[in-house]
C-alpha cells in the first residue's frame, strides 16, 4: 500500500512554494574565505544550502534570509546584504 500524503522533506521540498521572495537580506558567500566546512549547511533552517567542491552554494529560491548561516560561519565567509528587488 502506497501512502501519498504530499509531504516532501529536504531542500526545495515544495516546488510550488518558493519562499526566497520573503527575504529582506540575502547571504553572500566569499568563495576565497569559504573552506566548505558545512556548518552553515547544518544550521540552515530552510535546507537551502549545499556544499559543492568545498564551497557553500545557496539556493536563493528557498533562502528566507534569516542570517543564521552568516552568524554561524567560523570564517566570516558569509555576509548579509540588503536584497535588491
N, C-alpha and C positions, 0 to 999 in steps of 0.2 A: 504494500500500500504506500503510495507516494503522497506525502503531505505537502501541499503547496500553500504556505502561509504568506508568501510575498515578502518575507524579510530577507535582506541581503546584508551581510556584515562585511566590513573592510573598506578600504579606500574606494571612493566612487560607488559606494553601495546603493546609492539612489540615483540612478542615471537621469531621472526626470526632475530631481530636486537639487540642482547645482546651487550651492549656498555661498559661493565666493563673492557674489554681489552684495552680501550683507556687510562686508568689512569697510572700515574707515581707514585702516592702516594695513599695509602688506609687508610681509617679511622679505628681505633681500639678502641673498647669500653671497658672501665674498668667497669665490672658489679658491683663492690663494690662501685663505685662512682656514677653510674647512678641511678637516682630515677624515671625514666620514665616520666619526665615532658612533653615530646613531643615537645619541642622547636626545636630540630634537625629535627623531622618529618615535622614540619610546614615550615621550611626554605629549605628543600632539594629540589633542582630544578628537580631532576630526579625521585622523589617519590620512592626512593629505601630504605626508612627507615620505619619500623613499630615498634610499642611498644607492646611487649609481656611480660606479668607478670611483668610490671614496669621496663623492660629493653629494651634498644634500640637494635634492630636487623637490620643489614644492609644486603641488597641483593647485593652481590658483582658482580653478573652477569650484573647489570644495573648501579651500582655506578661508576661514572666517576672520583672520587677522587678530587672533587673541593675544599673540605675542609671547606665548609660553615658550615656543622654540627659541626665540631670541633671549629670553630670560635664562633659560637652562643651558644654553650653549657655553661650554667652558672656554672656548677660544674666541668668543665675541665675533664669530664668523657670520652671525645673522643680526641684522639691524632692522628696525621697523621704520617704514617710510609712509608718509601720508598717501592714501590712494588717490590717484588722478583719474577722474571719470569723464 
